[in-house]
Amino acid sequence: MKKTVLQEALIYEILSVVEEIPEGKAATYGQIAKLIGRDKNARLVGKVLGMAQYYGDYPCHRVVNHAGRLVPGWREQRFLLQKEGVPFKDEGHVDLKKCRWEG
């Protein structure tokens, strides 16, 4: 039972950081992992964001990989980011130099 509580605490810790990313900005999985003190757990962040809809409404579309690449197969992500004014380098990458959140 305790293990589940720790996992949920970690999930909400990750989601609370994602919730802080302002409109028009983007963060990376690694950046979020570092902010919660788990520098090497970028993939864990991605896994949590993949099931975030079960925990509430979070701006997961503002999270990209270290190169600014969008989530493969999630077409809506680009639309949501464009709507917020996030600049793109090309079809599949946000311009992190211009829009990185410095949380």
Buried (B, 14 or more C-beta within 10 A) or exposed (E): EEEEEEEEEBBBBBBEBBBBBEEBBBBBBBBBBBBBEBEEBBEBBBEBBEEBEEEEEBBBBBBBBEEBBBBEEEEEBBEBBEEBEBBBBEEBBBBBEBBBBEB
